[in-house]
Amino acid sequence: MGRFFSRKALLILVIVFGCAFPGAVFYLFDSLPSFSSFLLFESEPAAKKNSELLAESFTAHDERPFERKENLQELGHEQVPPLDLPLPEPTYPSIQLEEEITYPSYSCFQADLETSWQEDLTVAPLTLPSTSSLPPPMHTFSSTSPSFQEEESLAESDHFTIEVEYAQKKSRPGYVFKVTLIPKEEASFKRICNNYYFLLDRSNSIPRLRYALNKRVVATAIEKLEPGDTFNIFVFDNKIVRLGEENLPFSEENVERARAFLNMQGHGGFFAATELYASLGKIIPQDVSDEEVHTAVLLSDGDTYLSLEKQRKIIGSWTLQNKGKVSLFSAASGTGNNLPLLDVISAFNKGALIYSADHRQLEGKLARFIHSIRRPIGKGITATAIPSEKSTTILLQPKKSRLPDLYQDRSYVLYGSTSRLTPFVLFLQGNHYGIPFTIKKSISFEEAKVGAPSLERNWTQLVVQEFYERYFSDGNTAHLDAARQFLSPLNLPTPFTNE
């Protein structure tokens, strides 16, 4: 009783102190987890669970909606609490299988990879060290890399195995199917060099602890790049700060430079509004050679103060200007995210959404994702299905402009619909250093697996992208209503509202 009374008295003193000094209470709650946990947990057993529940307590407090204003002065950047405990280097399998993630009423393409790995990263506890440095680099640098020097063959049919799943549509006649092409472990190709752009959101909708974790996520991801790659970092709120005017070659010196840069970038503060799309406009290259690919990784909650109409114009304009030059992947964690919007932006630009329900697990997921795309082996991909019977209609998804690049360590997934379960021939074509290649596979449903209910959901999300594309073009909200007619029966959310 005495302990409870003393804590209650302390709470009253804090409130009085906060009235005398505006912002003091906000800073204590926002920056000191030990203080917030003292007020949130009244019993010793509950207090012992602080490290496990800290992310949730910060989410509950910090991920509340803020009023958005376009013309706000930015507060001075405050230093965010660092997390400098190193993580052990994970053991990677040679091939990453595509799997699905489920979270409330939504399904992402290629997001959750937890079940494909025997060993997961051990994440450092969420305590706040006294130093301000990011965890030390774990990458072993070398001037040469076998994957960079290899001069092996083009992708061919024999280099891949296939898995086929199908399900009968519940919402309309016909069937949906999924074809997964899995590169064989013994297959080896000359990798295409990758140019990376890491876009880090530090606006007021991102809690401080989450921003600190995201900085560590970027630092760890950069260590996974390969010799011959380049990278840059863009930190944004209503302004943009970049690591370098041009992309930097991947090297030990430049990784240290990136870590120092991240340590200098504090949280934007309470008045830092989000200018999500301005950062995207900084990364589109003028020309892309046959010997390189470009990859952007956006760490954001998808929040923006822009109106629906402005978002429509900017997304449509950026996608049209990009023309597939940059593959955009979005990464988000926790709650309070506009996941459907992040998924649409990524899918329209040959990418995908990487999502983690726990902030602490995003670092491991993004590190594994970077590992899976470190060896691009094909670009400019097209897919064609030739049915054995002319009366059969087969439609493949995604459409040509949204087909992702081909990677040696990442399985390639195509969805489709068919009027009948008849065999067909699948052609996957692309180019490797300007040289065309063709992968030909005969697809039969006789030995195919019966897919999970999520199969139709994933196919539907790809189909409605056609309606979004028309909406981006002409602004007619009737296209959103048409998309909603497909999504609502499957309890799927829409990234836009016409209210």
PyMOL commands that set and color helices and strands:
alter all, ss='L'
color gray80, all
select helices_A, chain A and resi 2-20+24-31+33-40+44-48+50-62+114-116+146-149+157-159+208-222+252-264+276-280+308-322+339-347+359-372+400-402+454-463+465-474+478-490
alter helices_A, ss='H'
color red, helices_A
select strands_A, chain A and resi 101-103+106-108+160-168+175-183+193-201+230-236+240-242+248-249+292-299+326-333+353-356+376-387+394-397+406-407+412-418+424-432+435-443+449-450
alter strands_A, ss='S'
color yellow, strands_A
deselect
rebuild
show_as cartoon
